[in-house]
Amino acid sequence: MHRRAALSAFGAALLALRGDGVRAAAPRERVLRRQATGDLQTADPHLWIYGQDGNVVQDLFQSLTTVDADARTVPGQAESWTVSPDGKTYTFKLRSGLVWSDGVPITSADFLYSFRRLFDPRTASPSASLLFVIAGAREVATGRRPPTTLGVRAPDAQTVIVELEHPAPYFTEIAVHRAMPVPRHAIEKFGREWTRPGNMVSNGAFTFADWRPGAYVKLVRNPRFHAAAQVALDAVHHVPIEDPKTALLRYRAGELDVVVSLPSEQIDELRREFGAALHLKRQIGLEYLAFNTRRGATRDRRVRRALAMAIDRDLITQRVLRAGEPATTCIVPPDIPGHDNTACADWSTWPPARRVEEARRALAAAGYGPSKPLELRYRLNNSDTQRRIALAVAALWQPLGVRVEFVGADMKAHQQAVLQGDFDVARGAWYAEDRDAMSYLALLDGRGSTINVSGYANPAFDALLSRAEASADESARRRTLLEAERVAVDDQALVPLYVYVSRRLISPRIAGWTDNVRGVNVSRYLSVG
């Protein structure tokens, strides 16, 4: 009797009543498990800067504009927008009935508050400079004007008007990631703790359910999202795994659905093993080395050029990476509409032997040689692929007599150290959030850019950026940006290595994944079988 009772209880727990009176299995929770390349640092839309945070933020929040499944810019919280004839005024009309995840209505006042908070010096947003195109933004961010003078208005509850300093065809693209609203009522209630699970209020497809550092970030479907009916997932787990080999092991064990970093030395094996589940796609991401131009030996342009010259990029891409990554000495990668990729280094076509010999001469002119070897601290994050690249670079510098000390750290510690300028050479990566050359050149903008980790400051380069920004002629603007790129490449504060090819494993049970040059795949368009 006891055995029968137990079986009966077990069956009742597994079955749910169908409409025809026959019991059916309870629905299974639809959960997407995707690798993050590092632990979450912040879920605040105004404070994130690195990709692992951005992927979480994009699931939680939605800006005036957003992306579709193919990463094309489309209406988000705004149902439409118009642009003035001079290209400097954007008028957004919000969708009707928008609410935060706690049911509080969203109005244009939320966007006005959020834009002002983004540039308020007290917020200390590391990415504020990406939107300095907004009228008055630079002055507000540097404390020279109050946030109320920012060129953003809310004339009625459904309208947001943004005034720009100059025409910026990329504005709606960059607004996708950098102009997200934040909930004033939650921030005023919880202060700095407003981003904690349980406190956070968001407006995107998902809400913040749980965060276990080193284990996962759990997001759950937001039933109040304006397009909630089209969201097929119940939950998303962002799982921080920095080591590609560990990520691969967990994918093979069925513990991950999406892996975004894979061991380079196994690419050929993975092609054979996984076939169509392995996605290799050239993107508009740039891998580079940043030289510290504020202090140390790398303040000297001759040293930077010598080190850049001695790196055999083809060796790195063909023997270390092996996924078809194009080697480059240009800062702006291919696939940027309208940009002419001719601003590569003047020595880029020289044979390796000539580059090494010229590099020796440049180092000698800077005072380095056998009696005074150049010593460098090279920062990198703890990834097998990054260690292999760093070892290859150090081996290529060895004929110059350069001594390299490697300083490895987890992604969070590495990124913080680089932002603080604690390096001679540092591994860097940049996925631009809009397809415009300015987004890459901003990495060296000396006019107050918060992403210029090299500390590069060249008045001639900055003047060219200012001229490009002021130009209403798109052809003239592109020529000026190309000239600026040539100046920056000649100075080598940032040393391009290669253009990204995404290396991802996508489980066959995932539907809705599309490869695109921006490398953006937000969870709301995906489903699990």
Rosetta blueprint (number, residue, H / E / L):
1 M L
2 H H
3 R H
4 R H
5 A H
6 A H
7 L H
8 S H
9 A H
10 F H
11 G H
12 A H
13 A H
14 L H
15 L E
16 A E
17 L E
18 R L
19 G L
20 D L
21 G L
22 V L
23 R E
24 A E
25 A E
26 A L
27 P L
28 R L
29 E L
30 R L
31 V E
32 L E
33 R E
34 R E
35 Q E
36 A E
37 T L
38 G L
39 D L
40 L L
41 Q L
42 T L
43 A L
44 D L
45 P L
46 H L
47 L L
48 W L
49 I L
50 Y L
51 G H
52 Q H
53 D H
54 G H
55 N H
56 V H
57 V H
58 Q H
59 D H
60 L H
61 F L
62 Q L
63 S L
64 L L
65 T E
66 T E
67 V E
68 D L
69 A L
70 D L
71 A L
72 R L
73 T E
74 V E
75 P E
76 G L
77 Q L
78 A E
79 E E
80 S E
81 W E
82 T E
83 V E
84 S L
85 P L
86 D L
87 G L
88 K L
89 T E
90 Y E
91 T E
92 F E
93 K E
94 L E
95 R L
96 S L
97 G L
98 L L
99 V E
100 W L
101 S L
102 D L
103 G L
104 V L
105 P E
106 I L
107 T L
108 S H
109 A H
110 D H
111 F H
112 L H
113 Y H
114 S H
115 F H
116 R H
117 R H
118 L H
119 F H
120 D L
121 P L
122 R L
123 T L
124 A L
125 S L
126 P L
127 S L
128 A H
129 S H
130 L H
131 L H
132 F L
133 V L
134 I E
135 A L
136 G L
137 A H
138 R H
139 E H
140 V H
141 A H
142 T L
143 G L
144 R L
145 R L
146 P L
147 P H
148 T H
149 T H
150 L L
151 G L
152 V E
153 R E
154 A E
155 P E
156 D E
157 A L
158 Q L
159 T E
160 V E
161 I E
162 V E
163 E E
164 L E
165 E L
166 H L
167 P L
168 A L
169 P L
170 Y L
171 F H
172 T H
173 E H
174 I H
175 A H
176 V H
177 H H
178 R H
179 A L
180 M L
181 P L
182 V L
183 P L
184 R H
185 H H
186 A H
187 I H
188 E H
189 K H
190 F H
191 G H
192 R H
193 E H
194 W H
195 T H
196 R L
197 P L
198 G L
199 N L
200 M L
201 V L
202 S L
203 N L
204 G L
205 A L
206 F E
207 T E
208 F E
209 A E
210 D E
211 W E
212 R E
213 P L
214 G L
215 A L
216 Y E
217 V E
218 K E
219 L E
220 V E
221 R E
222 N L
223 P L
224 R L
225 F L
226 H L
227 A L
228 A H
229 A H
230 Q H
231 V L
232 A L
233 L L
234 D L
235 A E
236 V E
237 H E
238 H E
239 V E
240 P E
241 I L
242 E L
243 D L
244 P H
245 K H
246 T H
247 A H
248 L H
249 L H
250 R H
251 Y H
252 R H
253 A L
254 G L
255 E L
256 L L
257 D L
258 V E
259 V E
260 V L
261 S L
262 L L
263 P L
264 S H
265 E H
266 Q H
267 I H
268 D H
269 E H
270 L H
271 R H
272 R H
273 E H
274 F H
275 G H
276 A H
277 A H
278 L E
279 H E
280 L E
281 K E
282 R E
283 Q E
284 I E
285 G E
286 L E
287 E E
288 Y E
289 L E
290 A E
291 F E
292 N L
293 T L
294 R L
295 R L
296 G L
297 A H
298 T H
299 R H
300 D L
301 R H
302 R H
303 V H
304 R H
305 R H
306 A H
307 L H
308 A H
309 M H
310 A L
311 I L
312 D L
313 R H
314 D H
315 L H
316 I H
317 T H
318 Q H
319 R H
320 V H
321 L H
322 R L
323 A L
324 G L
325 E L
326 P L
327 A E
328 T L
329 T L
330 C L
331 I L
332 V L
333 P L
334 P L
335 D L
336 I L
337 P L
338 G L
339 H L
340 D L
341 N L
342 T L
343 A L
344 C L
345 A L
346 D L
347 W L
348 S L
349 T L
350 W L
351 P L
352 P H
353 A H
354 R H
355 R H
356 V H
357 E H
358 E H
359 A H
360 R H
361 R H
362 A H
363 L H
364 A H
365 A H
366 A L
367 G L
368 Y L
369 G E
370 P L
371 S L
372 K E
373 P L
374 L L
375 E E
376 L E
377 R E
378 Y E
379 R E
380 L E
381 N E
382 N L
383 S L
384 D H
385 T H
386 Q H
387 R H
388 R H
389 I H
390 A H
391 L H
392 A H
393 V H
394 A H
395 A H
396 L H
397 W H
398 Q H
399 P H
400 L H
401 G L
402 V L
403 R E
404 V E
405 E E
406 F E
407 V E
408 G E
409 A E
410 D L
411 M H
412 K H
413 A H
414 H H
415 Q H
416 Q H
417 A H
418 V H
419 L H
420 Q L
421 G L
422 D L
423 F L
424 D L
425 V E
426 A E
427 R E
428 G E
429 A E
430 W E
431 Y E
432 A L
433 E L
434 D L
435 R L
436 D L
437 A L
438 M H
439 S H
440 Y H
441 L H
442 A H
443 L H
444 L H
445 D L
446 G L
447 R L
448 G L
449 S L
450 T L
451 I L
452 N L
453 V L
454 S L
455 G L
456 Y L
457 A L
458 N L
459 P H
460 A H
461 F H
462 D H
463 A H
464 L H
465 L H
466 S H
467 R H
468 A H
469 E H
470 A H
471 S L
472 A L
473 D L
474 E H
475 S H
476 A H
477 R H
478 R H
479 R H
480 T H
481 L H
482 L H
483 E H
484 A H
485 E H
486 R H
487 V H
488 A H
489 V H
490 D H
491 D H
492 Q L
493 A L
494 L E
495 V E
496 P E
497 L E
498 Y E
499 V E
500 Y E
501 V E
502 S E
503 R E
504 R E
505 L E
506 I E
507 S L
508 P L
509 R L
510 I E
511 A E
512 G L
513 W L
514 T L
515 D L
516 N L
517 V L
518 R L
519 G L
520 V L
521 N L
522 V L
523 S H
524 R H
525 Y H
526 L L
527 S E
528 V E
529 G L
